[in-house]
Amino acid sequence: MARATWQGEVVAESDEFEVVEGNVYFPPEAIKKEFFEPTDHHTVCPWKGTASYYDLVVNGQRNENAAWYYPEPKAAAANVKAHVAFWKGVTVER
């Protein structure tokens, strides 16, 4: 079981997840979509591809670009396609 929390709310939870470079990637169906807002931010990883980001919005608090995912990853990262990972103060336990 892996769980991501921020501002006292569980924002993602799943028995199934991937771990890449120490980050837990939750499958898309494991996130609580009511806390996620897409952003225009992107970064590029040489081997995973282009990442897209979400802001987390919980109890009126916004954590900008706190979650990322690879909508179309390179072949080497196909196992995390559309899976969501976190940083910026989000607690991930497994």
N, C-alpha and C positions, 0 to 999 in steps of 0.2 A: 504494500500500500504506500502510495506517495500522496502528499498533500501540500498545497501551496496556500499560504495565508498572508493577508495584508490588512492592516487596520482592524484586526479581530474577526475578519470574515474569511471563510474558506473560498478561494477563487478557483481552485482546481483540485480534483481528487480522483485517483484511479489505482486499481490493482495492476494495470498494464501501463508501462511507460518505457522510454528508452533513456539511457544515460550516455551522453557524448561529451567528452572533454570536461567531465565532472558536473555537467548540467543535466538536470532531469527534464526530459521533454514529455509533456502530457499529450495524449491523443486529443484531437479536436473535440470529441464528444465529452471529454472530462472537464472542460472549462465551463464555468458558470457565466454564460454569455452576457448576463445583465451587468456584469462588472467591467466589460471590455469595450473600448471604443477604438476603431482603427485610426491610425495616423498616416501621415505621408512620409514618415521617416523610413529610410532603408540603409542597410550596410551590406558590405560584400565580404564574404569569407572565401579565400582562394579555393578551398576544397568542398565547401558546402553550397556555395552560391549566394544569391541575394536574399537577405532577410527582410521581412516586413515586420512592423511593430504595432502594438496596442498600447494605449493608455489604460491604466486601471483606475476606475472611479468607484470609491467605496465611501459611504456615509458622507458624501459631499467633498471628500478629499481626492485629489487627482495625483497619480504617480505617472509622470510622462514617460512613454516608451519603456515601460517596466516589463513588458512581455514581448517576445519575438518568436517568429516562426518562418519556415522556408516553404512558401507555396509551391515552388518548382525547384527543388534542390538538384544539385549535380548528382550523378549516379552514385558516387561514394557515400552520399548522405540520404539515399532514398528511404532509409528506415525512419527518418524523422520528417517526412513530407507532411506539412500542415500541423505537425506537433508543436506545442507551445512551451517555451522555457521562460524563466523569470530571473530578474536581478533587481537592483535598486531598492533593497530593503524588504523584498518579498521573502518570507521564510518558507523554505522547501524542506520537508522532512520525509524520510523514507526508512 
